[in-house]
């Protein structure tokens, strides 16, 4: 590997790692506003500023990765949607005073987080050598992210409308029962809540079997390794001595 290529890979690792960290910070910001609201002194304007500067970094990150790519045309055409997910929509709507419902504004907050998910996928490919393990890590991240974000959305839209949703713990129970396709006694009352229920059920039906297959293949691999090590240990270390002993 050339020195220039090694530097490019290290730069990509650093940029993607920073993107993941900033995405986590953005998730924390959304969570604080969801659970504490204005009581914590953290309002919509504070979150919009945080989202703005994080999205500026996302755009800068895209530009640097674009400059480092060998085939710039292919990179741009393939990863152009990342620009769409790097725009601070909530901040721009607030600055230009564009009328939009509070529910839609809340939904738009999750768009930049998709950019962080892609960065984690890139980082996993660069760090993890085993492609199957890297794919499994990506699936775990997607599974956990969809689970958490759908609980936030369900909590915001159903609380106050659905009498069965009294706290976030009720939503966690609903999500756990829905994603495992067992079914929850908490029935969504709003259109967004019904969509969240469908999304979780689909994710559960498609992702959980992948986890089962991966764990099964992992156990089989360990068993094959143990069998091979036992067979290797059983072989005679000195063939000549083994022949003499048999004669």
N, C-alpha and C positions, 0 to 999 in steps of 0.2 A: 504494500500500500504506500503510495507516494505521500510526501509530507503535506502537500497542498490538500490532497483528498482527506487526509487525517484531520487537518485543521477544519475543513468544511464539515466533517462529521461531528467534531467536537462543538462547532458553532451551532449546528442544528440541534444537538442534544441540549445545549444551554438555552437556546431560544424556546424550544418546546417545553423544557422544564419550567422556565419562567411563565410560559403561557398556562401551564397546568396550575402552578401556584396562584397566579392571578385569578384563574377561574374559581379555585377553591375560595379565595377571598371574596369573589363576587357572590358565590353561593352563600357564604356566611352573611353577607350584606342583605341578601334577599330573605334569609331565615330570620335575621334580627327584625327586619321590618314586618315580616309575617306574624311572628309570635309576640313581639313587644310593641310594635307600632310607634306611635308618637310618645308613648309613655317612657321610652328609653331615650328620648331626645334625638332619635334618629328618624328623620322624615324622608319623604319622597325626593326632595331636593338633594339631600346628602347622597342618597343612592344614585341619583342621576349623574352627579359629579364623579362618583367612583366609577360608574359604568362608562362614562365618557373617556376618562383617562386610560382605563383598561382597554377599551376598544381602540384607542389611538395606538396603544402598544401592539394590539393584534394586527392592525394595518401595517405598522412598522415591521413586525415579524414576517408578515406575508411578503413585503417588499424585499427584505433581506434574503429570505428563502428563494424568492424569484431570481434575485441576482446570483445566488450560489448555484442554481440549477444549470445543468448543461444544456438541456433542451428547453429553452424558456417558453417557446410557443406551446409545447406539450404541457408544461407545468401550469401555464396560465389557463389553458382550456380545461385542464383536469381539476384544478383547485380554485377556479373562479368563484364557485359558491361560497368559499370561505370569506370572501369580501362581504357578501350579503349578511353573513352571520357575525361580522365584525363591525357593524354599524350600530351606534348607540341610539336606537330608535326612541327610547323613552326620553332621553335627554333632548333630542331634536324636536320631539312633539311638544315638550315643555317650553323650549326656547321660542319656537314659532307659534306657540299658543294654539295648536291644532286641537280642536275638540274631539275627544275620544273617551270612551267609557273607562272607568277605573279598572274594570275586569280585563278589558283588552290591554290596557297599559301593563297590568300585572303579567299577562301572558307574554308580552313582548320582552320582558326582562329575561326570559329563559333562552332567547335566541343566541346571545353571545356565549352562553355556556356550551353550545354545540361546538363552537370553535375550540374550546378547551378539550372536549372529547376527542376531536380529531388530532389535536396536539399530543394527547396521551397515547393515541394509537401510533403516531409517528415515533414517539419516544420509546414505546415498547418494541417496535420493530428495530430500532437502533441499538437498544440495550440487550434485549433478550435474543439469544441466538436460535433457540428452538422456536420454530414458527408456530407449532401447535400450542406451546405454552404461551407464546405472545398473543395468539388469537384467543386463548382462554382468558387471559388477563383482560383483554379488551371487552370480552363478553361479560365478565364480572363487573367491570366498570359501567357498562351500558345497563346491565341489570340493576345495579345499586342506584345509579343516577335516575333511571326511569321510575324506579320504586319511590325514591325520596321526592322527586319533583311532582309526581302524581299525587302523593299524599299532601303536599303543600297546596296544590291546585284544588284538590277535593276539599281540603280544610277551609280554604278561603271562600269557595263558592257555595259550600253546603252549610257552613256554620251560620246559624240564624234563620236558615230556611228549613233545614232538616232537623227535626226534633231529636233524632237518634244520634246526632253529632254534637256532643257536649264539650268534648276536649280533643286534643290532638291524639291522645291515646286511643280514642274510639276510631279515629281515622287509621291509625296503625293496625288495629285489629281488622278493620275493613280491608286494608291493602294486603295484609298477610293471607286472609281467607280468599281474596280475589285472585292474587297472583299464583296461588297454589291450585287454583281452579276448584277449590272446595265450595266456595260460595259464601257470601256474607249475609247476615240478617239485616245489615244496614243497606237500604235501597236508596240510590241516588234520586234526588228530586229535581235537580237542574240539568240542563242540556250538557253543560260542561262536566258535571259530575258523572253523567251517564257515559260520556266520551272517555273520561278517565277510567271508569270501570272496564270499558271495552279494551282500552289500551293495556291496562294491567293484565287482563285475562289473556290477551294475545301474546304479550311478552312472556308470561308464565308458560304458556303452551309451547312456545318456540325456543325459549332459552333453557328452561330446566332440563329437558331431554339432552341438550348439548352438555350440560354439566355432568349428567349421568354417564354419558358416553366417554367423556374425558376422564372421569374418575375410574371408570371400568378399565379403560386402556392403560391408565397409570398403574393400577393394581396388577394387571396382566404383565406389564413391563417389569415391575418389581419381581413378580414370580418367576419370569423368564431369567432375570438376572441372578436370582438366588439359585435356580436350577443349574444354570451354567457354572456358577461358582462352586457348587457342590460337585458337579461332574468334573471340573478342573482339579479340585482337591483330591478326588478319588483316583485320578490318574497316577501311575507310578512315576516318581521323580527320576529314577535311574532304570532305564529299560534293560541294561545288561544285568543288573542285580535281580530284576524281576525274572529274566530268563533262567539265570542260575538257580533261583529259588524254585522255579517250576520243574527243573530237571533233577 
